[in-house]
Each structure stands twice: as C-alpha cells, then as structure tokens.
Amino acid sequence: MSTITSDLYSNSTTTNNTQASGTLGQADFMRLMTEQLKHQDPLKPLSNSEFIGQLAQFSTVQGIADLNTTVEGFNNALTGDQVLKGASLVGHSVLVPSDQLALTGSGEASGVVMAPEAGSVTIEITDASGVIVRKLTLDADASGELPFAWDGLNAKGDQMPTGAYSIKATHTASSGTATTLSTYVDATVESVTIGSDGLYLNLPGLGSAPIDYVLRIGKSAS
C-alpha cells in the first residue's frame, strides 16, 4: 500500500496558505465598506438597499467558503477511512467479476458463475494464444451460485504455467438453449491504491479492480 510522504503535507500547506492569502475575510470587507462610504459622492450617497445588498452578497460568499471548508473536511475524513479499509483487505481473498482467471504459485484457481436455471455449465479456459487448454463441465440442479475450481492442469494433465487465462462460461438448459454467463473469480489482494475516484485493489495476474467490484471477502491467505 502506498505511503503518504511529507511532501504531500507540505504541498497541502502551501496550497492552503495561497488560498488564504487570496481570500477576503470579514475584516477586509468591512474596511472596503468603510472606504467606500468615506469616498462616496455626497450628492449620490449609497442607499440603504445597496448597502444591505452588499452585506447580503458578502454573507453568501462567506457561507459558500465555510461550506467548502466543511466539505473538504468530510472528503479528507473519507479518504482516511478508505486507507484503513484498504489496509484491512491486503492478504484477503475477494470475489470480483472478471473474464480472466489468474493461475498463481499455488497452481489452482477458482470462482463462481450464476446459473439461471437447472442445466449444465461449460467453462472454457484459454491461454494467451487463444488456445483452449481446459474445459470444465458442471451440473446445475437449480438457479443460483455455482462454484468451480481449476487445478491448473491442461486437457493432457500437464501443469500450466502461472499467469492470466481467459474464461468463458456457457449454460445449456434442458431445452438445449445456450446462454453465456458472467464469471466471477477469487483473487488475493496484494496491495491497494488510493485513486482520485476511490480505492483500487491490486490483484496478482488480474490487475486493479475498484473496491465497488468486490462481491465477497474471504479469509486471509496467510
């Protein structure tokens, strides 16, 4: 997981100081109003309605500034919460949607498909060259979650090398109707990345997945 360096804090401080120096406070506004009253045309003095209007504008601007400060505080708090959430997921198994299956050092890979009804499910596992190395056939007694596991062997019984393999699942009903199914795979969280749009989980062999993609969290692999 990425660590926060002191440079980030120094940049944040510089930005805040710059924003503060370029913002008019209540005292600055009152000085401007006083100068305006002192130098106004005696023949065309500032009317009460104009004076009140300027006060109202200042109150609106000040309110927006306060709201921005509050929202920024909430955002910082949420970012901190995401960091803690991500750290707690490192080393755990997660179930995510993917059309790829990562064969790691353990020599095994697993996942699930959602059967729409009773029938048979065929899972084709393809290597990077597009060659089907293994087919798995599962029987679905009813609709629902159907787990599958690959032992890492090809059709000849040879151990396949570690890496990412494409998977395709097809459900065939008793009527003969074939339907392509979405596939979900198990992967271990190696690290996390805090992106501008949220938390990403780094999964070996699969790349990065937004935390919103996680459907289930399992026990730690260690």
N, C-alpha and C positions, 0 to 999 in steps of 0.2 A: 504493500500500500504506500502511496506517495506520502512523503512527509512535508510539513509546512516549514519553510525556511524563514529566517529572519528578514530576508529581502522582501517577502510578501508583506510583513508587518510595516517595514519602512516605507514601501510604496503606498500602503494604505494610509499611513500617517501623512505623507506628503500630499496625497490627494485630498484628504480631509482639510488640511491647512489651506490648500489652494482654494477649496470651495468656501471655507470660512472667510478668507480674505476677500473673496469676490461677492459676498452676500451682505446686503444691508440689514442691520439689526434695528431694533426698536429705537435705540438712542440716535442712530444715524437718521432715521426717518423723522424723528422729532426735530433734529437740527435743521433738516431740509425744510420742514414745515415752518420753523421759526424764521429762517432766512427768507422764505417765500413771503411770509407775512410782513417782514421788515422792508422788503424791496418791492412790494406790490404798488401798483398805480393808485394813488389816493383817490383819483376820480373814478376808478373802476376797481373797488376793493373786492376781495374774494368773498363770494356769497356763502351763506351758511350751508346751502345744499352742496356746493362744490367742495367745501371743507369736509363735510360729512362723507361725501362720495370718496374723497381721497383716503379718509380714515378706513372706510369700508374696504377699499381696494387693498390697503396695507394689511388689514386683518385677514383678507382672503389669501394673500400671498404668504403671510406668516403661517396661516393654518395649513396650507399646502406643504410648506417647508417642514413643519412639525410632523405632518403625516408621512412625508418621505423618510424622515429620520426614524419614525416608528416602523415603517415597512422594511427599511434597511436592517433594523434590529431583528425583526422576525426572520428575514432572509438569512442573516448570519446564524441565528439560532437553529434554523432548519438545516443549514449546511453542516453545522457541528453535529446535529443529530444523524445526518446521513453518514458522516465519517464514522461515528460509533457503530451505526448499523452495518456499514460495510466491513469494518474490522471484525465484527462478530461472525460474519459469514465466511471469512477466509478459512479454508480447510474443510468446509462443509460440502456435502453433496446437494445439488439443486436439480430440479427438473425444469427444463426450458424447451420451448418449441424450436425445432431445428430439422432441416432436411439433411444434416450431416451427423455422422457418428464418429466420435474420437476413440481410437484404439490406443490406449496408454500402455505404460510399462507393465501393468497387471495382466495384459493380454486378453482382457474382457471388456465388453461394452454392453450397456442395457438402456432400455427406455420403455415407453408405452405408446399405444395407439388407442383411439376411441372407436370401438366397433358400433356401428349404427343399429345393428340387429344381429341375430344369430347367423352364422355362416363361417367361412374360412377366410383367414387373412394371410396374405403372402407378403413377405418383406424381402426386397432385393437390396443387397449390399454391393455397391460398385466402387472400384478403385479410381484413382485419379485419371487413368487412361480410358475410363468408361466401360471397363470390363466387369461383368457381374462375377464376383468372387464367391458369393454365397447367397442361397435363398432359404429363408426360414418360413415354415408354414405353421400357423396357429389356428386352433379351433375356438370360435367364439360361441358360447352357449346362449348368450343374450347380448343386448346392447350394454355398453359400458366400457370401463377401462380394461385394457388387455395388455399385460406386461410382456416384454420379450427380452431375450438376452442372447448375445453373440459371444461365443468362446474364442473368437479371433482366428478360427481356422477357415480355410477355403473349402471348396467342394471336394478337394482331394485329401483333405485332412492336414494340410501344411499350415504352419503358423504364419499369419500375415504380419508384415512389419507395422510398427506403430505409425500413427498418422490419422488424417481425417478421411473418412469414406462417406460417399453419398448413400442415402437410404430412400427407398420408395415403398410405401405400403398400399396394398390394394385389397379391398374387401369384396368377396364374392358371396352373394346371398344364395339361398336355396333355389331361387328362381333363375339364377345364372347372371343376375345383374351385377356388374362390377363397378366399384366406387373407389376413387383414390382418397386415401385418408391422410390427415395431418399426422406428423410424427413428433414425439417429444422424447428427449434424451436426457440421461443422467450425466452430470459433469461435476467435477470438483472445483470449487472456487480457488484459484491460485492467488489472486490479488484483486484489488478494486481500484477504480479510477473515478475521481470526482470531476465530472464534466460540467460544462456551463448549463446543461439541461438535465442534470441529475447524476445518479450513481450508476456506474457500469461495472459489471462483473467480468473479470478476465478468466476465461475457461480454456484450459490447455487443449489445443487441437481444434477449438471451435471459434476462437476469437473473443470479442467482447459482446456482452448482452446487457441491455438495460435491466435494472433491478425489477422493473414492472413486468418483465417477461417471466419471472420466476413463478412457477405454479406450485412448487412444493420444496421444502427444505428438509434435508435428511441429516443424519448424524455426521459428526466429524470423521474424516477418513483416517485420522491418526489414531 
